[in-house]
Amino acid sequence: MLLLRALGGVSVEGAMAADGFLQRPRVLSLLALLAGGGPAGLARDSVLALLWPESDTCRARANLKQLAFQARRLGGLPIALGEGGVVRLDVEPRRVDVWTFEQAARRNDRPAMARAYGGAFLDGFVPPSGLDELGRWIERRRAALREQYQAALGALCAEAAAAGDMDGLIGHRRCLVDLDPLSSRATLSLMHALVAADDRPAALAAARSHARRVRAELDTDPDPTLLRFERELRRLSNAEVELPVVGVSLADLPAPRARPPLGRPADGVYWMAGD
């Protein structure tokens, strides 16, 4: 049975691959459109404008008809040219990961959204030369899906914290870091959760990983607040650490255990009384 994955790349299972048919750029472009367009499909004129922008209407329609025929015959892809000028992939919604994700979003089922999101929409896919508008369409869909996923993770973090589920909170925080590894905000939030869970070594490892990536990709140093927090974690290796105020909401963390009185020096970094 056909299974189309478009989150994290493009792959098709349960379909034929005669003569590398599934790897043809125009075929992949059509699959990308139909995956992103939803179970109801897309208007034929929209598909024509995105895949054959330089062709006249008659020629573009002939190209689409031929491609859909070849997709069914050579690739086993049930691409339907329906009534009313609609082009769609004739499979159950659960057979396309994007559709599964968006159905979960409509139900506000955030755990299902997190399970379905396998990565950026069509990650690594490059449209054929000349299909610039298709590229822009993909970018818009990619950004919208990513935003939905990020919002779902944020809500899951709050739910996990309210329930005292530190493993869940840390797991969702890690997903947010994976989503935006250059974000100091995401990394600091993960570090806070790890410290609250008494896993200071993992918090330090997260800081090191973030710093390496920022320096490698941006050729700059990480956020000074993150570096200061990392230094303080190292210094207070055998003491409880009060989380500094870094512009990241800590409301989603469980209440801390009782600890000795705290002081704050002039530079704003917390320290333990008696150190």
GILINKA-V411297 format. One record per pair of residues at least 24 apart in sequence whose ideal C-beta (glycine too) atoms are under 7 Angstrom apart, sorted by sequence separation. I is the first residue (numbers start at 0). GAP is how many residues later the second one is. D is the distance in Angstrom with one decimal. If there is no record, write none. Layout:
<<I;GAP;D> <I;GAP;D>>
This chain:
<<120;24;5.0> <168;24;5.1> <169;24;6.2> <25;25;6.7> <243;25;6.4> <5;26;6.5> <119;26;6.4> <203;26;6.5> <243;26;5.6> <3;27;6.6> <165;27;6.9> <169;27;6.3> <241;28;4.3> <5;29;4.0> <149;29;6.1> <180;29;6.9> <203;29;5.8> <5;30;7.0> <165;30;6.8> <202;30;6.1> <203;30;6.8> <3;31;5.7> <165;31;4.5> <181;31;6.4> <116;32;4.6> <180;32;5.4> <181;32;6.0> <199;33;5.7> <238;33;4.8> <181;35;6.5> <112;36;6.4> <181;36;6.7> <235;36;6.2> <29;37;6.2> <231;37;5.6> <113;38;6.1> <183;38;6.0> <187;38;5.6> <190;38;6.6> <231;38;7.0> <112;39;4.4> <113;39;6.6> <183;39;3.7> <186;39;6.4> <26;40;6.9> <44;40;6.7> <46;40;5.0> <25;41;6.4> <40;41;6.6> <43;41;4.1> <187;41;6.8> <227;41;5.7> <42;42;6.0> <43;42;6.6> <109;42;4.2> <113;42;6.5> <183;42;4.9> <42;43;6.4> <43;43;5.3> <104;43;5.3> <26;44;6.4> <100;44;6.9> <33;45;6.9> <40;45;4.4> <41;45;5.6> <109;45;5.5> <40;46;5.4> <109;46;5.3> <194;46;5.7> <40;47;2.7> <26;48;6.9> <39;48;6.6> <194;48;6.6> <20;49;7.0> <191;51;5.1> <20;53;4.5> <21;53;5.4> <33;53;6.8> <20;54;4.7> <33;54;6.4> <38;54;4.9> <33;55;4.3> <17;56;4.4> <17;57;6.9> <195;57;5.1> <15;58;6.6> <187;58;5.4> <191;58;6.1> <195;58;6.2> <15;59;5.5> <188;59;5.2> <14;60;5.3> <15;60;4.3> <38;60;5.6> <187;60;5.3> <192;60;6.4> <195;60;6.7> <14;61;4.3> <34;61;5.6> <37;61;6.3> <113;61;6.9> <191;61;6.1> <14;62;5.7> <35;62;6.3> <34;63;5.0> <184;63;5.4> <37;64;6.9> <1;76;6.9> <53;76;6.9> <52;78;7.0> <50;80;6.8> <52;80;6.3> <49;81;6.8> <49;83;5.8> <50;83;6.9> <49;84;4.6> <35;85;6.8> <49;87;6.2> <165;88;6.8> <1;89;5.3> <6;90;4.9> <31;90;5.3> <163;90;5.3> <3;91;6.5> <5;91;6.3> <6;91;6.1> <160;91;3.8> <2;92;5.4> <3;92;4.7> <4;92;4.9> <5;92;5.1> <160;92;5.8> <1;93;5.7> <31;93;6.3> <160;93;6.1> <0;94;6.7> <6;94;6.7> <157;94;4.8> <156;95;5.2> <27;97;6.7> <28;98;5.7> <28;99;6.4> <25;102;6.5> <28;102;6.6> <24;103;4.2> <28;105;6.2> <35;105;4.5> <31;106;6.5> <6;110;5.8> <7;110;4.0> <8;110;6.9> <6;111;4.2> <7;111;2.7> <6;112;5.4> <7;112;6.8> <9;112;5.9> <4;113;6.5> <6;114;6.0> <8;114;5.2> <5;115;6.1> <7;115;5.3> <8;115;5.5> <9;115;5.4> <5;116;5.7>>
